[in-house]
């Protein structure tokens, strides 16, 4: 039995991740009046920064906050996700989120979009956790 289609290169997977982040951040900016992106370049920069933060910093913070997450039944990890948007906003000048509740709403939208992407087949599933889930499901079926 064949192994199935070959996985795309790292560069392609990073590009898909970057564009997916850009689409999700564009959705957030389009839905929430308190989120502003100056131009497409700033949107792409915010998507790149957000992606790097989620790849490198977020797992470390989730590990460090594990005891607090256990005590709060996972609510602490919501604030780790919120922090990723705060840091992105601080780094990218043309990406602004005004107000705490707008930040909370933006975090919820990003979370909901990622949950939807986890269950929707497409090229975005070729990166990270989605790729592993797809592989696991494929192996369970065989």
DOGU-118099 format. One line per 5 residues: number of its first residue (from 1); their letters; for each residue x, y, z of N, C-alpha, C. Coordinates in pm, 1 decimal, always signed. Layout:
% DOGU-118099
NUM = a = X Y Z X Y Z X Y Z ~ ... $
This chain:
% DOGU-118099
1 = xxxxx = +84.3 -118.5 +0.0 +0.0 +0.0 +0.0 +88.6 +124.5 +0.0 ~ +57.8 +224.3 -82.4 +138.3 +344.9 -92.7 +124.2 +434.0 +28.5 ~ +217.7 +523.4 +40.7 +217.8 +615.4 +154.9 +129.1 +735.5 +130.2 ~ +75.7 +750.7 +11.4 -7.3 +865.6 -18.9 +75.7 +976.4 -80.4 ~ +17.0 +1092.4 -97.3 +88.7 +1202.4 -159.7 +205.0 +1249.7 -73.7 $
6 = xxxxx = +310.9 +1289.7 -142.0 +428.9 +1339.7 -71.3 +400.6 +1475.3 -8.3 ~ +457.2 +1496.8 +107.0 +436.9 +1621.7 +178.6 +510.3 +1735.5 +107.9 ~ +449.8 +1855.0 +103.2 +516.5 +1969.8 +42.0 +642.0 +2008.5 +120.6 ~ +726.5 +2083.2 +57.5 +850.1 +2127.7 +121.2 +820.3 +2220.7 +238.8 ~ +920.0 +2238.6 +322.3 +906.0 +2328.2 +437.1 +869.1 +2469.1 +391.8 $
11 = xxxxx = +929.7 +2515.6 +285.1 +901.8 +2649.2 +234.1 +755.0 +2664.5 +194.2 ~ +700.8 +2563.5 +128.8 +559.9 +2566.7 +88.7 +470.6 +2565.2 +212.7 ~ +502.9 +2480.3 +310.0 +422.9 +2473.9 +432.6 +426.4 +2605.7 +508.8 ~ +543.7 +2668.8 +514.2 +553.1 +2799.7 +580.6 +471.0 +2905.1 +506.8 ~ +474.9 +2900.1 +374.8 +395.5 +2994.1 +294.6 +246.5 +2976.8 +317.7 $
16 = xxxxx = +201.9 +2852.2 +324.0 +59.9 +2825.4 +350.4 +22.0 +2876.2 +489.2 ~ +106.0 +2851.3 +586.7 +80.6 +2898.1 +722.5 +73.5 +3050.5 +727.4 ~ +165.9 +3114.5 +659.8 +169.9 +3261.8 +656.8 +43.1 +3318.1 +593.6 ~ +2.8 +3262.9 +480.7 -118.5 +3311.9 +413.3 -243.7 +3281.3 +495.7 ~ -246.4 +3167.3 +562.4 -359.8 +3135.0 +648.6 -369.0 +3234.8 +763.4 $
21 = xxxxx = -255.6 +3265.7 +825.8 -255.0 +3367.1 +931.4 -301.0 +3502.2 +877.3 ~ -257.1 +3537.8 +757.7 -297.5 +3665.4 +697.5 -448.9 +3668.8 +676.4 ~ -506.0 +3559.5 +627.7 -650.8 +3554.7 +606.5 -726.8 +3564.4 +738.6 ~ -678.6 +3496.5 +840.9 -745.9 +3501.6 +971.1 -735.8 +3642.3 +1030.9 ~ -618.8 +3703.8 +1022.1 -604.4 +3841.1 +1073.8 -686.0 +3940.4 +991.7 $
26 = xxxxx = -696.9 +3919.0 +860.9 -782.3 +4004.6 +776.7 -928.0 +3988.5 +817.6 ~ -969.2 +3866.2 +848.6 -1104.7 +3841.4 +896.8 -1129.6 +3917.6 +1026.5 ~ -1033.5 +3909.8 +1117.0 -1045.5 +3980.8 +1245.1 -1059.4 +4131.7 +1220.9 ~ -975.2 +4184.9 +1133.2 -980.3 +4328.7 +1103.5 -1111.0 +4366.5 +1034.1 ~ -1164.2 +4276.8 +952.9 -1288.9 +4305.5 +883.2 -1411.2 +4298.9 +972.6 $
31 = xxxxx = -1406.7 +4214.8 +1074.9 -1521.9 +4193.5 +1161.9 -1523.9 +4290.6 +1280.0 ~ -1408.2 +4323.3 +1333.3 -1401.3 +4407.2 +1453.5 -1360.6 +4550.6 +1418.1 ~ -1440.8 +4644.6 +1461.3 -1412.1 +4785.3 +1432.3 -1287.8 +4836.9 +1503.3 ~ -1250.2 +4775.0 +1613.1 -1133.9 +4819.0 +1689.3 -1001.7 +4761.6 +1641.5 ~ -1004.3 +4682.6 +1535.1 -881.5 +4625.5 +1479.6 -855.1 +4693.5 +1345.9 $
36 = xxxxx = -736.3 +4752.9 +1333.0 -701.9 +4826.6 +1211.6 -569.2 +4777.4 +1155.2 ~ -567.9 +4761.5 +1024.6 -445.7 +4726.7 +952.8 -425.2 +4835.8 +849.6 ~ -309.0 +4899.5 +852.2 -283.3 +5014.1 +765.6 -284.6 +4977.0 +617.3 ~ -222.8 +4863.6 +582.1 -215.9 +4823.9 +441.2 -183.9 +4674.3 +432.0 ~ -180.8 +4624.6 +310.0 -156.2 +4481.8 +288.8 -18.4 +4440.1 +339.3 $
41 = xxxxx = +79.9 +4526.5 +324.3 +214.3 +4495.5 +373.7 +215.8 +4476.0 +524.1 ~ +143.2 +4561.8 +595.5 +135.3 +4547.2 +741.2 +57.8 +4421.8 +780.3 ~ -43.3 +4385.6 +701.4 -116.7 +4261.8 +727.7 -25.1 +4140.9 +711.2 ~ +54.2 +4139.7 +603.9 +146.5 +4028.9 +581.0 +256.0 +4024.4 +687.9 ~ +302.2 +4142.2 +730.8 +402.3 +4147.0 +837.9 +343.6 +4094.7 +968.7 $
46 = xxxxx = +220.3 +4135.5 +999.7 +154.2 +4087.9 +1122.0 +134.7 +3936.3 +1115.8 ~ +97.4 +3884.5 +999.6 +78.9 +3739.9 +984.6 +210.1 +3665.6 +1006.1 ~ +319.6 +3721.5 +954.7 +450.6 +3657.5 +972.2 +492.7 +3659.6 +1118.9 ~ +479.3 +3773.6 +1183.9 +516.6 +3785.5 +1325.6 +428.5 +3693.9 +1410.6 ~ +299.9 +3696.5 +1385.6 +205.0 +3613.4 +1459.9 +239.3 +3465.2 +1442.7 $
51 = xxxxx = +272.8 +3425.4 +1321.7 +309.4 +3286.5 +1295.6 +436.0 +3245.2 +1368.1 ~ +536.7 +3331.8 +1366.0 +662.4 +3301.8 +1435.4 +638.8 +3293.5 +1586.1 ~ +561.7 +3386.0 +1639.5 +532.0 +3383.6 +1783.3 +458.0 +3255.4 +1822.1 ~ +359.2 +3217.2 +1739.8 +282.6 +3096.3 +1769.8 +367.2 +2970.1 +1756.8 ~ +467.8 +2974.5 +1671.9 +553.2 +2858.3 +1652.2 +661.3 +2847.8 +1758.7 $
56 = xxxxx = +721.2 +2960.1 +1796.0 +836.1 +2957.7 +1887.2 +802.9 +2991.0 +2032.1 ~ +729.1 +3097.8 +2053.6 +706.2 +3146.2 +2189.9 +586.5 +3080.4 +2258.2 ~ +479.2 +3062.7 +2185.7 +356.9 +3009.9 +2246.3 +376.4 +2872.5 +2311.6 ~ +444.1 +2776.9 +2247.1 +463.5 +2647.6 +2314.7 +542.3 +2659.0 +2445.3 ~ +639.8 +2747.8 +2447.5 +718.8 +2767.8 +2569.6 +630.3 +2826.0 +2679.8 $
61 = xxxxx = +549.8 +2926.4 +2644.9 +461.0 +2987.4 +2743.8 +353.9 +2889.9 +2791.7 ~ +306.3 +2805.0 +2702.0 +207.2 +2704.9 +2743.5 +267.8 +2606.3 +2843.5 ~ +393.0 +2570.0 +2821.5 +460.7 +2479.4 +2913.9 +481.4 +2547.4 +3049.7 ~ +526.6 +2671.5 +3047.3 +551.8 +2745.8 +3170.9 +422.1 +2768.2 +3249.1 ~ +312.4 +2790.5 +3178.1 +185.0 +2818.3 +3245.1 +101.7 +2692.6 +3270.5 $
66 = xxxxx = +158.8 +2576.1 +3245.4 +84.3 +2451.5 +3263.9 +22.6 +2438.2 +3403.5 ~ +97.9 +2463.7 +3511.0 +34.4 +2452.3 +3643.6 -85.0 +2547.4 +3660.3 ~ -70.0 +2669.5 +3612.3 -180.2 +2765.5 +3620.8 -296.6 +2722.1 +3532.2 ~ -265.9 +2665.7 +3416.5 -371.1 +2617.5 +3326.7 -449.4 +2503.4 +3392.0 ~ -380.5 +2417.7 +3464.9 -448.6 +2308.4 +3534.6 -542.1 +2365.4 +3641.2 $
71 = xxxxx = -493.5 +2463.9 +3716.1 -576.1 +2525.5 +3821.7 -695.7 +2601.6 +3765.7 ~ -678.9 +2661.3 +3647.5 -785.8 +2743.1 +3588.6 -863.7 +2667.5 +3481.6 ~ -841.6 +2537.0 +3471.9 -908.8 +2452.1 +3372.2 -884.8 +2501.2 +3229.3 ~ -764.7 +2547.9 +3204.5 -725.4 +2587.8 +3069.7 -744.9 +2734.1 +3035.3 ~ -810.0 +2808.2 +3121.7 -836.3 +2949.8 +3092.0 -705.8 +3028.5 +3079.7 $
76 = xxxxx = -603.6 +2989.4 +3151.9 -474.1 +3059.8 +3144.0 -420.1 +3057.1 +3001.5 ~ -446.5 +2949.8 +2928.2 -395.0 +2940.8 +2791.5 -465.4 +3036.6 +2696.9 ~ -586.5 +3078.2 +2730.9 -653.2 +3182.0 +2652.5 -570.1 +3310.4 +2658.8 ~ -517.5 +3339.8 +2776.9 -438.8 +3461.7 +2793.2 -302.2 +3450.7 +2726.6 ~ -250.4 +3329.4 +2712.1 -127.6 +3309.5 +2634.3 -156.5 +3343.1 +2487.7 $
81 = xxxxx = -270.0 +3297.2 +2435.8 -309.1 +3328.6 +2297.9 -332.5 +3478.4 +2280.3 ~ -395.0 +3539.0 +2378.9 -417.8 +3683.2 +2376.3 -284.6 +3757.9 +2372.1 ~ -188.4 +3709.4 +2448.5 -55.7 +3771.7 +2452.4 +11.6 +3767.6 +2314.6 ~ -11.0 +3662.8 +2236.8 +49.2 +3654.2 +2103.0 +0.1 +3769.7 +2015.4 ~ -127.0 +3805.8 +2028.7 -179.1 +3920.7 +1953.8 -123.2 +4052.1 +2007.4 $
86 = xxxxx = -107.5 +4062.9 +2138.8 -51.6 +4184.2 +2199.0 +91.7 +4205.8 +2150.4 ~ +170.5 +4100.8 +2148.9 +309.9 +4113.1 +2103.7 +314.7 +4145.3 +1954.8 ~ +228.3 +4083.1 +1876.0 +222.5 +4112.6 +1732.5 +189.9 +4259.5 +1711.3 ~ +93.3 +4309.5 +1784.6 +54.3 +4450.7 +1777.1 +171.2 +4542.3 +1814.3 ~ +248.7 +4503.4 +1914.4 +361.8 +4584.7 +1959.2 +474.7 +4586.6 +1855.5 $
91 = xxxxx = +492.4 +4477.5 +1783.1 +602.0 +4467.8 +1686.3 +567.1 +4532.3 +1552.5 ~ +443.1 +4512.2 +1507.1 +402.4 +4560.7 +1374.4 +327.3 +4692.3 +1391.1 ~ +388.6 +4800.1 +1346.3 +332.3 +4933.5 +1364.9 +197.2 +4956.3 +1299.2 ~ +170.9 +4897.2 +1184.2 +45.6 +4919.4 +1112.5 -65.0 +4823.1 +1149.8 ~ -46.2 +4746.8 +1257.3 -147.2 +4652.2 +1304.5 -187.1 +4694.0 +1445.2 $
96 = xxxxx = -309.4 +4742.7 +1461.5 -354.1 +4795.4 +1590.8 -481.9 +4727.8 +1637.6 ~ -486.5 +4700.1 +1766.7 -606.8 +4648.7 +1831.5 -636.5 +4743.8 +1946.1 ~ -751.6 +4810.1 +1939.3 -786.7 +4911.1 +2038.7 -884.6 +4855.4 +2140.5 ~ -841.7 +4848.9 +2266.6 -929.2 +4809.1 +2375.0 -916.6 +4662.7 +2414.4 ~ -931.0 +4639.7 +2544.1 -917.9 +4505.1 +2598.2 -1023.4 +4410.6 +2542.3 $
101 = xxxxx = -1149.6 +4454.3 +2536.9 -1256.1 +4365.7 +2491.5 -1244.7 +4336.0 +2341.9 ~ -1191.4 +4429.6 +2266.8 -1164.5 +4402.5 +2125.5 -1055.7 +4296.8 +2113.6 ~ -955.8 +4304.7 +2199.3 -848.8 +4204.9 +2202.3 -903.9 +4066.8 +2239.3 ~ -994.0 +4062.3 +2335.2 -1058.5 +3936.0 +2374.1 -1137.2 +3880.2 +2255.1 ~ -1215.1 +3965.6 +2188.8 -1293.8 +3921.6 +2073.2 -1203.1 +3873.6 +1960.2 $
106 = xxxxx = -1093.2 +3945.4 +1936.9 -998.7 +3905.3 +1831.5 -939.1 +3768.0 +1862.6 ~ -904.2 +3744.4 +1988.5 -849.0 +3615.4 +2029.3 -951.6 +3504.9 +2008.4 ~ -1076.6 +3531.6 +2042.1 -1182.3 +3432.4 +2021.2 -1203.6 +3402.1 +1872.9 ~ -1197.2 +3504.3 +1788.4 -1214.1 +3483.6 +1644.6 -1098.6 +3401.4 +1588.8 ~ -975.7 +3432.8 +1629.9 -859.7 +3355.7 +1584.5 -874.2 +3210.4 +1629.2 $
111 = xxxxx = -916.7 +3189.6 +1752.8 -936.4 +3054.4 +1803.4 -1043.7 +2981.3 +1721.8 ~ -1158.2 +3047.3 +1699.7 -1267.4 +2984.0 +1624.9 -1225.3 +2952.2 +1481.4 ~ -1152.4 +3042.0 +1419.5 -1105.2 +3018.0 +1282.4 -1010.2 +2898.6 +1279.6 ~ -922.8 +2887.4 +1377.7 -830.9 +2773.8 +1382.5 -903.6 +2642.5 +1408.0 ~ -1005.9 +2644.6 +1491.5 -1086.1 +2523.5 +1513.3 -1155.1 +2484.1 +1382.9 $
116 = xxxxx = -1212.4 +2582.0 +1313.5 -1278.0 +2553.6 +1185.7 -1178.3 +2495.9 +1085.2 ~ -1058.3 +2553.4 +1079.2 -956.0 +2503.0 +987.6 -909.8 +2362.6 +1024.3 ~ -910.3 +2331.0 +1153.1 -871.1 +2196.7 +1196.6 -964.5 +2089.8 +1139.6 ~ -1090.3 +2126.1 +1118.9 -1188.8 +2028.4 +1072.9 -1228.1 +2044.4 +926.5 ~ -1168.5 +2139.7 +857.6 -1197.5 +2163.0 +716.4 -1079.0 +2117.1 +633.2 $
121 = xxxxx = -1100.9 +2020.9 +542.0 -989.9 +1975.6 +457.8 -937.7 +2088.4 +369.6 ~ -808.5 +2093.5 +352.4 -748.0 +2194.2 +266.9 -598.4 +2199.1 +286.1 ~ -531.2 +2283.9 +207.1 -385.0 +2289.8 +213.3 -330.8 +2340.4 +346.2 ~ -410.4 +2412.6 +423.4 -364.4 +2461.6 +553.8 -341.2 +2346.6 +649.9 ~ -394.0 +2229.9 +622.2 -373.6 +2114.9 +708.8 -237.4 +2050.9 +686.4 $
126 = xxxxx = -156.6 +2109.4 +603.5 -24.3 +2055.2 +577.6 +79.6 +2111.2 +672.9 ~ +37.5 +2188.8 +770.1 +131.1 +2248.5 +863.6 +101.7 +2203.1 +1006.0 ~ +205.6 +2182.2 +1080.4 +198.3 +2160.2 +1224.5 +100.8 +2055.3 +1271.8 ~ +22.2 +2091.8 +1369.8 -71.7 +2002.2 +1436.2 -175.3 +1948.5 +1338.3 ~ -222.7 +2030.9 +1246.9 -322.6 +1985.4 +1149.9 -266.9 +1873.2 +1063.1 $
131 = xxxxx = -141.2 +1883.7 +1027.6 -77.9 +1780.3 +946.4 -70.3 +1649.0 +1024.1 ~ -30.9 +1658.0 +1150.2 -22.4 +1537.2 +1232.3 -160.0 +1474.1 +1251.6 ~ -263.8 +1556.5 +1272.2 -399.6 +1504.8 +1287.6 -444.5 +1433.1 +1160.4 ~ -416.3 +1493.4 +1046.8 -455.1 +1433.2 +919.4 -385.2 +1299.1 +901.6 ~ -256.8 +1294.5 +933.7 -180.2 +1170.5 +923.0 -236.9 +1062.7 +1015.2 $
136 = xxxxx = -268.8 +1103.4 +1138.2 -323.3 +1008.5 +1235.8 -456.8 +953.8 +1188.0 ~ -543.4 +1040.9 +1136.2 -674.1 +995.6 +1085.5 -656.8 +899.3 +968.9 ~ -562.9 +930.5 +883.0 -538.0 +844.7 +765.6 -490.3 +707.2 +811.4 ~ -403.6 +702.9 +913.3 -353.1 +574.7 +963.6 -462.6 +496.0 +1036.3 ~ -554.3 +565.9 +1102.9 -663.4 +497.8 +1171.0 -758.5 +431.6 +1072.2 $
141 = xx = -770.6 +489.6 +953.7 -859.7 +434.6 +851.5 -801.3 +313.1 +781.0 ~ -668.9 +297.9 +786.8 -606.4 +184.3 +716.7 -588.6 +64.4 +805.2 $
